[in-house]
Amino acid sequence: MRIAALEARVSELGQRVRRSEQDAAAARVLAGGADRDVTEMSAEIWGFREQSTRVLNAMREDLTDLRSQVDNGLAEMRNGFTEMRGKLEAAADGQQQIVGLLNTLINRGEDS
C-alpha cells in the first residue's frame, strides 16, 4: 500500500510539475506580449513627443514672426504720425503767416 500511495503521490507531483511548466510557458508568452506592447507604446509616446515639439517650435517661430511684423507695423505707424504731425505743424505755420499777412492788409486798409 505504501508503494501504491507513493506512486500516486509521484504521479500527482508529475502532473503538478507539467502544469507548472505549462503555466510558466504561458507566463513567458504573456510577458513577451507585454514587452512588445510596452515597446510599441514607448515608440508611440516618443513619436507624440517629437510631433509635439515640432508643433511647439513652429508655433514659436510663427509668434516670433508675428511679433516682428507687429513691431515693424507700429514703427511705420509712429513714423507716419511723426510725418503727419510735421506736415500739420508746417500747415499751421503757413496759416499763421497768412493770418499775419491778412492782419497787415487789414491794418493798411484802416490807415488809409
C-alpha distances in whole Angstrom, upper triangle without the diagonal:
4,5,5,6,8,10,10,12,14,15,16,18,20,21,22,24,26,27,28,30,31,33,34,36,37,38,40,42,43,44,46,48,48,50,52,53,54,56,58,59,60,62,64,64,66,68,69,70,72,74,74,76,78,79,80,82,84,85,86,88,90,90,92,94,95,96,98,100,100,102,104,105,106,108,110,111,112,114,115,116,118,120,121,122,124,126,126,128,130,131,132,134,136,136,137,140,141,142,144,146,146,147,150,151,151,153,156,156,157,159,161
4,5,5,6,8,10,10,12,14,15,16,18,20,21,22,24,25,26,28,30,31,32,34,36,37,38,40,41,42,44,46,47,48,50,51,52,54,56,57,58,60,62,62,64,66,67,68,70,72,73,74,76,77,78,80,82,83,84,86,88,88,90,92,93,94,96,98,98,100,102,103,104,106,108,109,110,112,113,114,116,118,119,120,122,124,124,126,128,129,130,132,134,134,135,138,139,140,142,144,144,145,148,149,149,151,154,154,155,157,159
4,5,5,6,8,10,10,12,14,15,16,18,20,21,22,24,25,26,28,30,31,32,34,35,37,39,40,41,43,45,45,47,49,50,51,53,55,56,57,59,60,61,63,65,66,67,69,71,72,73,75,76,77,79,81,82,83,85,87,88,89,91,92,93,95,97,98,99,101,102,103,105,107,108,109,111,113,114,115,117,118,119,121,123,124,125,127,128,129,131,133,134,135,137,139,139,141,143,144,145,147,149,149,151,153,154,155,157,159
4,5,5,6,8,10,10,12,14,15,16,18,20,21,22,24,25,27,28,30,31,33,34,36,37,39,40,42,43,44,46,48,49,50,52,54,55,56,58,59,60,62,64,65,66,68,70,70,72,74,75,76,78,80,81,82,84,86,87,88,90,91,92,94,96,97,98,100,101,102,104,106,107,108,110,112,112,114,116,117,118,120,122,122,124,126,127,128,130,132,133,134,136,137,138,140,142,143,144,146,148,148,150,152,153,153,156,158
4,5,5,6,9,10,10,12,14,15,16,18,20,21,22,24,26,27,28,30,31,32,34,36,37,38,40,42,42,44,46,47,48,50,52,53,54,56,57,58,60,62,63,64,66,68,68,70,72,73,74,76,78,79,80,82,84,84,86,88,89,90,92,94,94,96,98,99,100,102,104,105,106,108,109,110,112,114,115,116,118,120,120,122,124,125,126,128,130,130,131,134,135,135,138,140,140,141,144,145,145,147,149,150,151,153,155
4,5,5,6,8,10,10,12,14,15,16,18,20,21,22,24,25,26,28,30,31,32,34,35,36,38,40,41,42,45,46,47,48,50,51,52,55,56,57,58,60,61,62,64,66,67,68,71,72,73,74,76,77,78,81,82,83,84,87,88,88,91,92,93,94,97,98,99,100,102,103,104,107,108,109,110,112,113,114,117,118,119,120,123,124,124,126,128,129,130,133,134,134,136,138,139,140,142,144,144,146,148,149,150,152,154
4,5,5,6,9,10,10,12,14,15,16,18,20,21,22,24,25,27,28,30,31,33,34,35,37,39,40,41,43,45,46,47,49,50,51,54,55,56,57,59,61,62,64,65,66,68,70,71,72,74,76,77,78,80,81,82,84,86,87,88,90,92,92,94,96,97,98,100,102,103,104,106,107,108,110,112,113,114,116,118,118,120,122,123,124,126,128,129,130,132,133,134,136,138,139,140,142,144,144,146,148,149,150,152,154
4,5,5,6,9,10,11,12,14,15,17,18,20,21,22,24,26,27,28,30,32,33,34,36,37,38,40,42,43,44,46,48,49,50,52,53,54,56,58,59,60,62,64,65,66,68,69,70,72,74,75,76,78,80,81,82,84,85,86,88,90,91,92,94,95,96,98,100,101,102,104,106,107,108,110,111,112,115,116,117,118,120,121,122,124,126,127,128,130,131,132,134,136,137,138,140,142,142,144,146,147,147,150,152
4,5,5,6,9,10,10,12,14,15,16,18,20,21,22,24,25,26,28,30,31,32,34,36,36,38,40,41,42,44,46,47,48,50,52,52,54,56,57,58,60,62,62,64,66,67,68,70,72,73,74,76,78,78,80,82,83,84,86,88,89,90,92,93,94,96,98,99,100,102,103,104,106,108,109,110,112,114,114,116,118,119,120,122,124,124,126,128,129,130,132,134,134,135,138,139,140,141,144,144,145,148,150
4,5,5,6,9,10,10,12,14,15,16,18,20,20,22,24,25,26,28,30,31,32,34,35,36,39,40,41,43,45,46,47,49,50,51,53,55,56,57,59,61,61,63,65,66,67,69,71,72,73,75,77,77,79,81,82,83,85,87,88,89,91,92,93,95,97,98,99,101,103,104,105,107,108,109,111,113,114,115,117,118,119,121,123,124,125,127,129,129,131,133,134,135,137,139,139,141,143,144,145,147,149
4,5,5,6,9,10,11,12,14,15,17,18,20,21,23,24,26,27,28,30,31,33,34,36,38,39,40,42,43,45,46,48,49,50,52,54,55,56,58,60,61,62,64,65,66,68,70,71,72,74,76,77,78,80,81,82,85,86,87,88,90,92,93,95,96,97,99,101,102,103,105,106,107,109,111,112,113,115,117,118,118,121,122,123,124,127,128,128,131,133,133,134,137,138,138,140,142,143,144,146,148
4,5,5,6,9,10,11,12,14,15,16,18,20,21,22,24,26,27,28,30,31,32,34,36,37,38,40,42,43,44,46,47,48,50,52,53,54,56,58,58,60,62,63,64,66,68,69,70,72,74,74,76,78,79,80,82,84,85,86,88,89,90,92,94,95,96,98,100,100,102,104,105,106,108,110,110,112,114,115,116,118,120,121,122,124,125,126,128,130,131,132,134,136,136,138,140,141,141,144,146
4,5,5,6,9,10,10,12,14,15,16,18,20,20,22,24,25,26,28,30,31,32,34,35,36,38,40,41,42,44,46,46,48,50,51,52,54,56,57,58,60,62,62,64,66,67,68,70,72,73,74,76,77,78,80,82,83,84,86,88,89,90,92,93,94,97,98,99,100,102,103,104,107,108,109,110,113,114,114,116,118,119,120,123,124,124,126,128,129,130,132,134,134,136,138,139,140,142,144
4,5,5,6,9,10,10,12,14,15,16,18,20,21,23,24,25,27,29,30,31,33,34,35,37,39,40,41,43,45,46,47,49,50,52,53,55,56,58,60,61,62,64,65,67,68,70,71,72,74,76,77,78,80,82,82,84,86,87,88,90,92,93,94,96,97,98,100,102,103,104,106,108,109,110,112,113,114,116,118,119,120,122,123,124,126,128,129,130,132,134,134,136,138,139,140,142,144
4,5,5,6,8,10,10,12,14,15,16,18,20,21,22,24,26,27,28,30,32,33,34,36,37,38,40,42,43,44,46,48,49,50,52,53,54,56,58,59,60,62,64,65,66,68,70,71,72,74,75,76,79,80,81,82,84,85,87,89,90,91,93,95,96,97,99,100,101,103,105,106,107,109,111,112,112,115,116,117,118,121,122,122,124,126,127,128,131,132,132,134,136,137,138,140,142
4,5,5,6,9,10,10,12,14,15,16,18,20,21,22,24,25,26,28,30,31,32,34,36,36,38,40,41,42,44,46,47,48,50,52,52,54,56,57,58,60,62,63,64,66,67,68,70,72,73,74,76,78,78,80,82,83,84,86,88,89,90,92,93,94,96,98,99,100,102,104,104,106,108,109,110,112,114,114,116,118,119,120,122,124,125,126,128,130,130,132,134,135,136,138,140
4,5,5,6,9,10,10,12,14,15,16,18,20,20,22,24,25,26,28,30,31,32,34,35,36,39,40,41,42,44,46,47,49,50,51,53,55,56,57,59,61,62,63,65,66,67,69,71,72,73,75,77,78,79,81,82,83,85,87,88,89,91,93,94,95,97,98,99,101,103,104,105,107,108,109,111,113,114,115,118,119,119,121,123,124,125,127,129,129,131,133,134,135,137,139
4,5,5,6,9,10,10,12,14,15,17,18,20,21,23,24,25,27,28,30,31,33,34,36,37,39,40,42,43,45,46,48,49,50,52,54,55,56,58,60,61,62,64,66,67,68,70,71,72,74,76,77,78,80,81,83,85,86,87,89,91,92,93,95,96,97,99,101,102,103,105,107,108,109,111,112,113,115,117,118,119,121,123,123,125,127,128,129,130,133,133,134,137,139
4,5,5,6,8,10,10,12,14,15,16,18,20,21,22,24,26,27,28,30,31,32,34,36,37,38,40,42,43,44,46,47,48,50,52,53,54,56,58,59,60,62,63,64,66,68,69,70,72,74,75,76,78,79,80,82,84,85,86,88,90,91,92,94,95,96,99,100,101,102,104,105,106,108,110,111,112,115,116,116,118,120,121,122,124,126,126,128,130,131,132,134,136
4,5,5,6,8,10,10,12,14,15,16,18,20,20,22,24,25,26,28,30,31,32,34,35,36,38,40,41,42,44,46,47,48,50,51,52,54,56,57,58,60,62,63,64,66,67,68,70,72,73,74,76,78,79,80,82,83,84,87,88,89,91,92,93,95,97,98,99,101,103,104,104,107,108,109,110,113,114,115,117,119,119,120,123,124,124,126,129,129,130,132,135
4,5,5,6,9,10,10,12,14,15,16,18,20,21,23,24,25,27,29,30,31,33,34,36,37,39,40,41,43,45,46,47,49,51,52,53,55,56,58,60,61,62,64,65,67,68,70,71,72,74,76,77,78,80,82,83,84,86,87,88,90,92,93,94,96,98,98,100,102,103,104,106,108,109,110,112,113,114,116,118,119,120,122,124,124,126,128,129,130,132,134
4,5,5,6,8,10,11,12,14,15,17,18,20,21,23,24,26,27,28,30,32,33,34,36,37,39,40,42,43,45,46,48,49,50,52,54,55,56,58,60,61,62,64,65,67,69,70,71,73,75,76,77,79,80,81,83,85,86,87,89,91,92,93,95,96,97,99,101,102,103,105,107,107,109,111,112,113,115,117,117,119,121,122,123,125,127,128,129,131,133
4,5,5,6,9,10,10,12,14,15,16,18,20,21,22,24,25,26,28,30,31,32,34,36,37,38,40,41,42,44,46,47,48,50,52,53,54,56,58,59,60,62,63,64,66,68,69,70,72,73,74,76,78,79,80,83,84,85,87,88,89,90,93,94,95,96,99,99,100,103,104,105,106,109,110,110,112,114,115,116,119,120,120,122,124,125,126,128,130
4,5,5,6,9,10,10,12,14,15,16,18,20,20,22,24,25,26,28,30,31,32,34,35,37,38,40,41,43,45,46,47,49,50,52,53,55,56,57,59,61,62,63,65,67,67,69,71,72,73,75,77,78,79,81,82,84,85,87,88,89,91,93,94,95,97,98,99,101,103,104,105,108,109,109,111,113,114,115,117,119,119,121,123,124,125,127,129
4,5,5,6,9,10,11,12,14,15,17,18,20,21,23,24,26,27,29,30,31,33,35,36,37,39,40,42,44,45,46,48,49,51,52,54,55,57,58,60,61,62,64,66,67,68,70,71,73,74,76,77,79,81,82,83,85,86,87,89,91,92,93,95,97,98,99,101,102,103,105,107,108,109,111,113,113,115,117,118,119,121,123,124,125,127,129
4,5,5,6,9,10,11,12,14,15,16,18,20,21,22,24,26,27,28,30,31,33,34,36,37,38,40,42,43,44,46,48,49,50,52,54,55,57,58,59,61,63,64,65,67,69,70,71,73,74,75,77,79,80,81,83,85,85,87,89,90,91,93,95,96,97,99,100,101,103,105,106,107,109,111,111,113,115,116,117,119,121,121,123,125,127
4,5,5,6,8,10,10,12,14,15,16,18,20,21,22,24,25,26,28,30,31,32,34,36,37,38,40,41,42,44,46,47,48,50,52,53,54,56,57,59,61,62,63,64,66,68,69,71,72,73,75,77,78,79,81,82,83,85,87,88,89,91,93,94,95,97,98,99,101,103,104,105,107,109,109,111,113,114,115,116,119,120,120,123,125
4,5,5,6,9,10,10,12,14,15,16,18,20,21,22,24,25,27,28,30,31,33,34,36,37,39,40,41,43,45,46,47,49,51,52,53,55,56,58,59,61,62,64,65,67,68,70,71,72,74,76,77,78,80,82,83,84,86,87,88,90,92,93,94,96,98,99,100,102,103,104,106,108,109,110,112,114,114,116,118,119,120,122,124
4,5,5,6,9,10,11,12,14,15,17,18,20,21,23,24,26,27,29,30,32,33,34,36,38,39,40,42,43,45,46,48,49,51,52,54,55,57,58,60,61,63,64,65,67,69,70,71,73,75,76,77,79,80,81,83,85,86,87,89,91,92,93,95,96,97,99,101,102,103,105,107,107,109,111,112,113,115,117,118,119,121,123
4,5,5,6,8,10,10,12,14,15,16,18,20,21,22,24,25,27,28,30,31,32,34,36,37,38,40,42,43,44,46,47,49,50,52,53,54,56,58,59,60,62,63,65,67,68,69,71,73,74,75,77,78,79,81,83,84,85,87,89,90,91,93,94,95,97,99,100,101,103,105,105,106,109,110,110,112,115,115,116,119,121
4,5,5,6,9,10,10,12,14,15,16,18,20,21,22,24,25,26,28,30,31,32,34,36,37,38,40,41,43,45,46,47,49,51,52,53,55,56,57,59,61,62,63,65,67,68,69,71,72,73,75,77,78,79,81,83,84,85,87,88,89,91,93,94,95,97,99,99,101,103,104,105,107,109,109,111,113,114,115,117,119
4,5,5,6,9,10,11,12,14,15,17,18,20,21,23,24,26,27,29,30,31,33,35,36,37,39,40,42,43,45,46,48,49,51,52,54,55,57,58,60,61,62,64,66,67,68,70,71,73,74,76,77,79,80,82,83,85,86,87,89,91,92,93,95,97,98,99,101,103,103,105,107,108,109,111,113,114,115,117,119
4,5,5,6,9,10,10,12,14,15,16,18,20,21,22,24,26,27,28,30,32,33,34,36,37,39,40,42,43,45,46,48,49,50,52,54,55,56,58,59,61,62,64,65,67,68,70,71,73,74,75,77,79,80,81,83,85,86,87,89,90,91,93,95,96,97,99,101,101,103,105,106,107,109,111,111,113,115,117
4,5,5,6,9,10,10,12,14,15,16,18,20,21,22,24,25,26,28,30,31,32,34,36,37,38,40,41,43,44,46,47,48,50,52,53,54,56,57,59,61,62,63,65,67,68,69,71,72,73,75,77,78,79,81,83,84,85,87,88,89,91,93,94,95,97,99,99,101,103,104,105,107,109,110,111,113,115
4,5,5,6,9,10,10,12,14,15,16,18,20,21,22,24,25,27,29,30,31,33,35,36,37,39,40,42,43,45,46,47,49,51,52,53,55,56,58,59,61,62,64,65,67,68,70,71,72,74,76,77,78,80,82,83,84,86,88,88,90,92,93,94,96,98,99,100,102,104,104,106,108,109,110,112,114
4,5,5,6,9,10,11,12,14,15,16,18,20,21,22,24,26,27,28,30,31,33,34,36,37,39,40,42,43,45,46,48,49,51,52,54,55,56,58,60,61,62,64,65,67,68,70,71,73,75,76,77,79,80,81,83,85,86,87,89,91,92,93,95,97,97,99,101,102,103,105,107,108,109,111,113
4,5,5,6,8,10,10,12,14,15,16,18,20,21,22,24,26,27,28,30,31,33,34,36,37,38,40,42,43,44,46,48,49,50,52,53,55,56,58,59,61,62,63,65,67,68,69,71,73,74,75,77,79,79,81,83,84,85,87,89,90,91,93,95,95,97,99,100,101,103,105,105,107,109,111
4,5,5,6,9,10,10,12,14,15,16,18,20,21,22,24,25,26,28,30,31,32,34,36,37,38,40,41,43,45,46,47,49,50,52,53,55,56,57,59,61,62,63,65,67,68,69,71,72,73,75,77,78,79,81,83,84,85,87,88,89,91,93,94,95,97,99,99,101,103,104,105,107,109
4,5,5,6,9,10,10,12,14,15,16,18,20,21,23,24,26,27,29,30,31,33,35,36,37,39,40,42,43,45,46,48,49,51,52,54,55,57,58,60,61,62,64,66,67,68,70,72,73,74,76,77,78,80,82,83,84,86,88,89,90,92,93,94,97,98,99,100,102,103,105,107,109
4,5,5,6,9,10,10,12,14,15,16,18,20,21,22,24,26,27,28,30,32,33,34,36,37,39,40,42,43,45,46,48,49,51,52,54,55,57,58,59,61,63,64,65,67,69,70,71,73,74,75,77,79,80,81,83,85,86,87,89,91,91,93,95,96,97,99,101,102,103,105,107
4,5,5,6,8,10,10,12,14,15,16,18,20,21,22,24,26,27,28,30,31,32,34,36,37,38,40,42,43,44,46,47,49,50,52,53,55,56,58,59,61,62,63,65,67,68,69,71,73,73,75,77,78,79,81,83,84,85,87,89,89,91,93,94,95,97,99,99,101,103,105
4,5,5,6,8,10,10,12,14,15,16,18,20,21,22,24,26,27,29,30,31,33,34,36,37,39,40,41,43,45,46,47,49,51,52,53,55,56,58,59,61,62,63,65,67,68,69,71,72,74,76,77,78,80,82,83,84,86,87,88,90,92,93,94,96,98,99,100,102,104
4,5,5,6,9,10,10,12,14,15,16,18,20,21,23,24,26,27,29,30,31,33,34,36,37,39,40,42,43,45,46,48,49,51,52,54,55,57,58,60,61,62,64,66,67,68,70,71,72,74,76,77,78,80,82,83,85,86,87,89,91,92,93,95,97,97,99,101,103
4,5,5,6,9,10,10,12,14,15,16,18,20,21,22,24,26,27,28,30,31,33,34,36,37,38,40,42,43,44,46,48,49,50,52,53,55,56,58,59,61,63,64,65,67,68,69,71,73,74,75,77,79,80,81,83,84,85,87,89,90,91,93,95,95,97,99,101
4,5,5,6,9,10,10,12,14,15,16,18,20,21,22,24,25,27,28,30,31,32,34,36,37,38,40,41,43,44,46,47,49,51,52,53,55,56,57,59,61,62,63,65,67,68,69,71,72,73,75,77,78,79,81,83,83,85,87,88,89,91,93,94,95,97,99
4,5,5,6,9,10,11,12,14,15,16,18,20,21,23,24,26,27,29,30,31,33,35,36,37,39,40,42,43,45,46,48,49,51,52,54,55,56,58,60,61,62,64,66,67,68,70,71,72,74,76,77,78,80,82,83,84,86,88,88,90,92,93,94,96,98
4,5,5,6,9,10,11,12,14,15,17,18,20,21,23,24,26,27,28,30,32,33,34,36,37,39,40,42,43,45,46,48,49,51,52,54,55,56,58,60,61,62,64,65,67,68,70,71,73,75,76,77,79,80,81,83,85,86,87,89,91,91,93,95,97
4,5,5,6,9,10,10,12,14,15,16,18,20,21,22,24,26,27,28,30,31,32,34,36,37,38,40,42,43,44,46,47,49,50,52,53,54,56,58,59,60,62,63,64,67,68,69,71,73,74,75,77,78,79,81,83,84,85,86,89,89,91,93,95
4,5,5,6,9,10,10,12,14,15,16,18,20,21,22,24,25,27,28,30,31,33,34,36,37,39,40,41,43,45,46,47,49,51,52,53,55,56,57,59,61,62,63,65,67,68,69,71,72,73,75,77,78,79,81,83,83,85,87,88,89,91,93
4,5,5,6,9,10,11,12,14,15,17,18,20,21,23,24,26,27,29,30,31,33,34,36,37,39,40,42,43,45,46,48,49,51,52,54,55,56,58,60,61,62,64,66,67,68,70,71,72,74,76,77,78,80,82,83,84,86,87,89,91,92
4,5,5,6,9,10,11,12,14,15,16,18,20,21,22,24,26,27,28,30,32,33,34,36,37,39,40,42,43,45,46,48,49,50,52,53,55,56,58,59,61,62,64,65,67,68,69,71,73,74,75,77,79,80,81,83,85,85,87,89,91
4,5,5,6,9,10,10,12,14,15,16,18,20,21,22,24,26,27,28,30,31,32,34,36,37,38,40,41,43,44,46,47,49,51,52,53,55,56,57,59,61,62,63,65,67,68,69,71,72,73,75,77,78,79,81,83,84,85,87,89
4,5,5,6,9,10,10,12,14,15,16,18,20,21,22,24,25,27,28,30,31,33,34,36,37,39,40,42,43,45,46,47,49,51,52,53,55,56,58,59,61,62,63,65,67,68,70,71,72,74,76,77,78,80,82,83,84,86,88
4,6,5,6,9,10,11,12,14,15,16,18,20,21,23,24,26,27,28,30,31,33,34,36,37,39,40,42,43,45,46,48,49,50,52,54,55,56,58,60,61,62,64,65,67,68,70,71,72,74,76,77,78,80,81,83,85,86
4,5,5,6,9,10,10,12,14,15,16,18,20,21,22,24,26,27,28,30,31,32,34,36,37,38,40,42,43,44,46,47,48,50,52,53,54,56,58,59,60,62,63,64,66,68,69,70,73,74,74,76,78,79,81,83,84
4,5,5,6,9,10,10,12,14,15,16,18,20,21,22,24,25,26,28,30,31,32,34,36,37,38,40,41,43,45,46,47,49,51,52,53,55,56,57,59,61,62,63,65,67,67,69,71,72,73,75,77,78,79,81,83
4,5,5,6,9,10,10,12,14,15,16,18,20,21,22,24,26,27,29,30,31,33,34,36,37,39,40,42,43,45,46,48,49,51,52,54,55,56,58,60,61,62,64,66,67,68,70,71,72,74,76,77,78,80,82
4,5,5,6,9,10,11,12,14,15,16,18,20,21,22,24,26,27,28,30,31,33,34,36,37,38,40,42,43,44,46,48,49,50,52,53,55,56,58,59,61,62,64,65,66,68,70,71,72,74,75,77,79,80
4,5,5,6,8,10,10,12,14,15,16,18,20,21,22,24,25,26,28,30,31,32,34,36,37,38,40,41,42,44,46,47,48,50,52,53,54,56,57,58,60,62,63,64,66,68,68,70,72,73,75,77,78
4,5,5,6,9,10,10,12,14,15,16,18,20,21,22,24,25,27,28,30,31,33,34,36,37,39,40,41,43,45,46,47,49,51,52,53,55,56,57,59,61,62,63,65,67,68,69,71,72,74,75,77
4,5,5,6,9,10,11,12,14,15,16,18,20,21,22,24,26,27,28,30,31,33,34,36,37,39,40,42,43,45,46,48,49,50,52,54,55,56,58,60,61,62,64,65,66,68,70,71,72,74,76
4,5,5,6,9,10,10,12,14,15,16,18,20,21,22,24,26,27,28,30,31,32,34,36,37,38,40,42,43,44,46,47,48,50,52,53,54,56,58,59,60,62,64,64,66,68,69,70,73,74
4,5,5,6,8,10,10,12,14,15,16,18,20,21,22,24,25,26,28,30,31,32,34,36,37,38,40,41,42,44,46,47,48,50,52,53,54,56,57,59,61,62,63,64,67,67,69,71,73
4,5,5,6,9,10,10,12,14,15,16,18,20,21,22,24,26,27,28,30,31,33,34,36,37,39,40,42,43,45,46,47,49,51,52,53,55,56,58,60,61,62,64,66,67,68,70,72
4,5,5,6,9,10,10,12,14,15,16,18,20,21,22,24,26,27,28,30,31,33,34,36,37,39,40,42,43,44,46,48,49,50,52,54,55,56,58,59,60,62,64,65,67,68,70
4,5,5,6,8,10,10,12,14,15,16,18,20,21,22,24,25,26,28,30,31,32,34,36,37,38,40,41,43,44,46,47,48,50,52,53,54,56,58,58,60,62,63,64,67,68
4,5,5,6,8,10,10,12,14,15,16,18,20,21,22,24,25,27,28,30,31,32,34,36,37,39,40,41,43,45,46,47,49,51,52,53,55,56,57,59,61,62,63,65,67
4,5,5,6,8,10,10,12,14,15,16,18,20,21,22,24,25,27,28,30,31,33,34,36,37,39,40,42,43,45,46,48,49,50,52,54,55,56,58,60,61,62,64,66
4,5,5,6,9,10,10,12,14,15,16,18,20,21,22,24,26,27,28,30,31,32,34,36,37,38,40,42,43,44,46,48,49,50,52,53,54,56,58,59,60,62,64
4,5,5,6,9,10,10,12,14,15,16,18,20,21,22,24,25,26,28,30,31,32,34,36,37,38,40,41,42,44,46,47,48,50,52,52,54,56,57,59,61,62
4,5,5,6,9,10,10,12,14,15,16,18,20,21,23,24,25,27,29,30,31,33,34,36,37,39,40,41,43,45,46,47,49,51,52,53,55,56,58,59,61
4,5,5,6,9,10,10,12,14,15,16,18,20,21,22,24,26,27,28,30,31,33,34,36,37,39,40,42,43,45,46,48,49,50,52,54,55,56,58,60
4,5,5,6,9,10,10,12,14,15,16,18,20,21,22,24,26,27,28,30,31,32,34,36,37,38,40,42,43,44,46,47,48,50,52,53,54,56,58
4,5,5,6,9,10,10,12,14,15,16,18,20,21,22,24,25,26,28,30,31,32,34,36,37,38,40,41,42,44,46,47,48,50,52,53,55,57
4,5,5,6,9,10,10,12,14,15,16,18,20,21,23,24,25,27,29,30,31,33,34,36,37,39,40,42,43,45,46,47,49,51,52,54,56
4,5,5,6,9,10,10,12,14,15,16,18,20,21,22,24,25,27,28,30,31,33,34,36,37,38,40,42,43,44,46,48,49,50,52,54
4,5,5,6,9,10,10,12,14,15,16,18,20,21,22,24,25,26,28,30,31,32,34,36,37,38,40,41,42,44,46,47,48,50,52
4,5,5,6,9,10,10,12,14,15,16,18,20,21,22,24,25,26,28,30,31,33,34,36,37,39,40,41,43,45,46,47,49,51
4,5,5,6,8,10,11,12,14,15,16,18,20,21,22,24,25,27,29,30,31,33,34,36,37,39,40,42,43,45,46,48,50
4,5,5,6,8,10,10,12,14,15,16,18,20,21,22,24,26,27,28,30,31,32,34,36,37,38,40,42,43,44,46,48
4,5,5,6,8,10,10,12,14,15,16,18,20,21,22,24,25,26,28,30,31,32,34,36,36,38,40,41,42,44,46
4,5,5,6,9,10,10,12,14,15,16,18,20,21,23,24,25,27,29,30,31,33,35,36,37,39,40,42,43,45
4,5,5,6,9,10,11,12,14,15,17,18,20,21,23,24,26,27,28,30,32,33,34,36,38,39,40,42,44
4,5,5,6,9,10,10,12,14,15,16,18,20,21,22,24,25,26,28,30,31,32,34,36,37,38,40,42
4,5,5,6,8,10,10,12,14,15,16,18,20,21,22,24,25,26,28,30,31,32,34,36,37,39,41
4,5,5,6,9,10,10,12,14,15,17,18,20,21,23,24,25,27,29,30,31,33,34,36,37,39
4,5,5,6,9,10,10,12,14,15,16,18,20,21,22,24,26,27,28,30,31,33,34,36,38
4,5,5,6,9,10,10,12,14,15,16,18,20,21,22,24,25,26,28,30,31,32,34,36
4,5,5,6,9,10,10,12,14,15,16,18,20,21,22,24,25,27,28,30,31,33,35
4,5,5,6,9,10,11,12,14,15,17,18,20,21,23,24,25,27,29,30,32,33
4,5,5,6,8,10,10,12,14,15,16,18,20,21,22,24,26,27,28,30,32
4,5,5,6,9,10,10,12,14,15,16,18,20,21,22,24,25,27,28,30
4,5,5,6,9,10,10,12,14,15,16,18,20,21,23,24,26,27,29
4,5,5,6,9,10,11,12,14,15,17,18,20,21,22,24,26,27
4,5,5,6,9,10,10,12,14,15,16,18,20,21,22,24,26
4,5,5,6,9,10,10,12,14,15,16,18,20,21,22,25
4,5,5,6,8,10,10,12,14,15,16,18,20,21,23
4,5,5,6,8,10,10,12,14,15,16,18,20,21
4,5,5,6,9,10,10,12,14,15,16,18,20
4,5,5,6,9,10,10,12,14,15,16,19
4,5,5,6,9,10,11,12,14,15,17
4,5,5,6,8,10,10,12,14,16
4,5,5,6,9,10,10,12,14
4,5,5,6,9,10,11,13
4,5,5,6,9,10,11
4,5,5,6,9,10
4,5,5,6,9
4,5,5,6
4,5,5
4,6
4
